[in-house]
């Protein structure tokens, strides 16, 4: 039996958009579809894509003022102006994908306006859906040809409505994350694997997929001065950072655990008592899923800043800008059980569990109704 195809369009600007695409693909595959994931911009314009991705990553480390200007400057522009500019990027490649795979529907996890524009212009009878991967909706996501938006929270929904999107086209589904975060673990085995005990006070530091978190060594050294703490650092793909921290791991072999890229991140987060990280949409959603209080370090103005603001306002995170602030707030959390419990409850209130299943079921049901009508 030939499976119906679902086309998922994404872009490799940060890891979050691709992660969400992969989660949705797995969900759809389990439900009987054949998912096809395309980095549309990267496939259509590989050189331009590589250059702009490099600039994007560097802007988080060295060009935050430029990124702030770009993000909030374009936020003030008319959404239609942005849409008109970007609708030409990847058009030829998108038509190739449509002709090759004949998808029943299209999902985008990045604002790629060539897809909805061409679907409307070419009069394809293909629904198109967008999953917004942060806790704030920049107007660049908005396109009048999108059939439905799936968003992280009601606040994102209201933001879209303010920009003129029909409220009936928005579902507050939450952000899809891997199913591993909802599966139970053998805690005894996991504690043993990571060299901690149930009574350990575990602080985890995520440097991010690209390892862009700053001052990690200084922070780890400060935290390790407290013999009651167990510190885990995940360096992501930053091999330089990993090598820089190896001597520290050898020096504090009983209380420090060092990792590069980790597949089973859910295990580490489930045994952590607090998490120091950049406020990327996926990272903070994963933390919310397992209710680990957040210390959001030096958010870059833009989507990071908006994500951090949302979690801080909900009482689920501290926004911190210095190593001293991190150390102080870690101590505050461990000294105040009521505060720790309150933050965990607030994380639970923020989180929408099994978002990928909700999105897949909604899309499949709507597409099935469409096909019945058009037969």
Residue pairs with C-beta under 8 A, 6 or more apart in sequence:
3 32
3 33
3 34
4 32
4 33
4 34
4 103
4 104
5 33
5 34
5 35
5 36
5 101
5 102
5 103
5 104
6 25
6 28
6 33
6 34
6 35
6 36
6 103
6 104
6 105
6 106
6 107
6 363
7 35
7 36
7 38
7 97
7 98
7 101
7 103
7 105
7 106
7 107
8 21
8 24
8 25
8 28
8 35
8 36
8 37
8 38
8 106
8 107
8 108
8 109
9 21
9 38
9 40
9 94
9 106
9 107
9 108
9 109
9 110
9 112
9 115
10 17
10 18
10 20
10 21
10 37
10 38
10 39
10 40
10 108
10 109
10 110
11 17
11 18
11 39
11 40
11 41
11 42
11 49
11 109
11 110
11 112
12 18
12 39
12 42
12 49
12 53
13 52
13 53
13 56
13 110
14 56
14 57
14 209
14 210
14 280
15 209
15 210
15 280
15 282
16 133
16 134
16 280
16 281
16 282
17 109
17 110
17 133
18 37
18 39
18 109
19 177
19 178
19 282
20 109
20 131
20 133
20 175
20 176
20 282
21 37
21 107
21 109
22 37
23 176
23 177
23 178
23 179
23 356
24 35
24 107
24 109
24 131
24 176
24 356
24 359
24 360
25 35
25 37
26 35
26 179
26 356
27 176
27 356
27 357
27 359
27 360
28 35
28 360
28 364
29 35
31 360
31 361
31 364
33 104
33 364
36 97
36 101
36 103
38 93
38 97
39 49
40 90
40 93
40 94
40 97
40 112
40 114
40 115
41 48
41 49
41 89
41 90
41 110
41 112
42 49
42 50
43 90
43 93
44 89
44 90
44 91
44 92
44 93
44 94
45 89
45 90
55 63
57 210
57 212
59 66
59 67
59 300
60 67
60 212
60 278
60 300
60 304
61 212
61 214
64 300
64 301
65 301
67 300
67 301
67 302
68 300
68 301
68 302
70 302
71 138
71 301
71 302
71 303
72 301
72 302
74 82
74 138
74 139
74 140
75 138
75 139
77 139
78 139
79 139
79 140
79 142
79 163
79 164
82 139
82 140
83 113
83 117
83 142
83 143
86 111
86 112
86 113
86 114
86 140
87 113
87 114
87 117
88 114
89 112
89 113
89 114
90 112
90 114
90 115
91 114
91 117
91 118
94 114
94 115
94 118
95 118
95 122
97 103
98 118
98 124
98 126
103 126
104 126
104 367
104 371
105 126
105 127
105 128
105 129
105 363
105 367
106 115
106 119
106 126
106 127
106 128
106 129
107 128
107 129
107 130
107 131
107 359
107 363
108 115
108 128
108 129
108 130
108 131
109 130
109 131
109 133
110 133
111 130
111 138
111 140
111 141
111 143
113 143
115 128
116 128
116 143
116 144
116 145
116 146
117 143
117 145
118 124
119 126
119 128
119 145
120 145
125 370
125 374
127 147
127 148
127 363
127 366
127 367
127 370
128 145
128 146
128 147
129 146
129 147
129 148
129 149
129 150
129 359
129 363
130 141
130 143
130 146
130 148
130 149
130 150
131 149
131 150
131 173
131 175
131 176
131 359
132 141
132 149
132 150
132 151
132 152
132 156
133 152
133 175
133 281
133 282
134 152
134 156
134 281
134 303
134 306
134 307
135 152
135 153
135 155
135 156
135 281
135 284
135 306
135 307
135 310
135 311
136 155
136 156
136 159
136 303
136 306
136 307
136 310
137 149
137 151
137 156
137 159
137 160
137 163
138 303
139 163
141 149
141 160
142 160
142 163
142 164
142 165
146 169
147 169
147 366
148 169
148 170
148 171
148 362
148 363
148 366
149 160
149 165
149 169
149 170
149 171
150 171
150 173
150 355
150 359
150 362
151 157
151 160
151 170
151 171
151 172
151 173
152 172
152 174
152 175
152 281
152 285
152 352
153 172
153 174
153 310
153 350
153 352
154 172
155 310
156 172
157 167
157 170
157 172
160 170
161 167
161 170
171 358
171 359
171 362
172 352
173 352
173 355
173 358
173 359
173 362
174 285
174 351
174 352
174 353
174 355
174 358
175 281
175 282
175 285
175 352
175 355
176 355
176 356
176 359
177 282
177 285
177 286
177 289
177 355
177 356
178 266
178 286
179 356
180 264
180 266
181 266
181 269
181 286
181 289
181 290
182 289
182 353
182 354
183 266
185 266
185 267
185 270
187 198
187 270
187 271
190 267
190 270
190 271
191 197
191 198
191 200
191 271
193 267
194 232
194 257
194 267
194 268
194 271
195 230
195 254
195 257
196 202
196 230
196 257
196 271
200 230
201 228
201 229
201 230
201 273
201 334
202 229
202 230
202 231
202 232
202 271
202 272
202 273
203 223
203 229
203 230
203 231
203 232
203 272
203 273
203 274
203 275
203 276
203 330
204 231
204 232
204 233
204 234
204 268
204 269
204 272
204 274
204 275
204 276
204 292
205 213
205 216
205 219
205 220
205 231
205 232
205 233
205 234
205 275
205 276
205 277
206 213
206 234
206 236
206 275
206 276
206 277
206 278
206 283
207 213
207 216
207 233
207 234
207 235
207 236
207 238
207 241
208 236
208 277
208 278
208 280
208 283
209 236
209 237
209 261
210 236
210 237
210 238
211 235
211 236
211 237
211 238
211 240
211 241
212 238
212 278
213 276
213 277
213 278
213 297
214 297
214 298
215 323
216 233
216 235
216 241
216 245
217 244
217 245
217 248
218 323
219 276
219 323
219 326
219 327
220 231
220 233
220 245
220 248
220 256
221 248
222 323
222 326
222 327
223 229
223 231
223 326
223 327
223 330
224 231
224 248
224 252
224 255
224 256
226 331
227 255
229 255
229 330
230 255
230 256
230 257
231 252
231 255
231 256
231 257
232 256
232 257
232 258
232 259
232 268
232 272
233 245
233 256
233 257
233 258
233 259
234 259
234 260
234 261
234 262
234 265
234 268
235 241
235 242
235 245
235 258
235 259
235 260
235 261
236 260
236 261
237 260
237 261
239 260
242 258
242 260
245 258
246 258
248 256
248 258
249 256
249 257
249 258
259 268
262 268
265 286
266 286
266 290
269 275
269 286
269 287
269 290
269 292
270 290
270 292
272 292
273 292
273 293
273 333
273 334
273 340
274 292
274 293
274 294
274 295
274 330
274 333
275 287
275 292
275 293
275 294
275 295
276 295
276 297
276 326
277 283
277 284
277 287
277 294
277 295
277 296
277 297
278 296
278 297
278 298
278 299
278 300
278 304
279 294
279 296
279 299
279 304
279 305
279 307
279 308
279 311
279 317
280 304
280 307
281 303
281 307
284 294
284 296
284 307
284 311
284 317
285 351
287 294
287 347
288 316
288 347
288 348
288 350
288 351
289 351
289 353
291 344
291 347
291 348
292 344
292 347
293 316
293 317
293 318
293 333
293 340
293 343
293 344
293 347
294 311
294 316
294 317
294 318
294 343
294 347
295 317
295 318
295 320
295 326
295 329
295 330
296 307
296 308
296 311
296 312
296 317
296 318
296 319
296 320
297 320
297 321
297 326
298 320
298 321
299 305
299 307
299 308
299 319
308 317
308 319
309 319
311 317
311 350
312 318
312 319
314 346
314 349
314 350
315 342
315 343
315 346
316 343
316 346
316 347
316 350
317 343
318 325
318 329
320 326
320 329
332 339
333 339
333 340
333 343
334 340
352 358
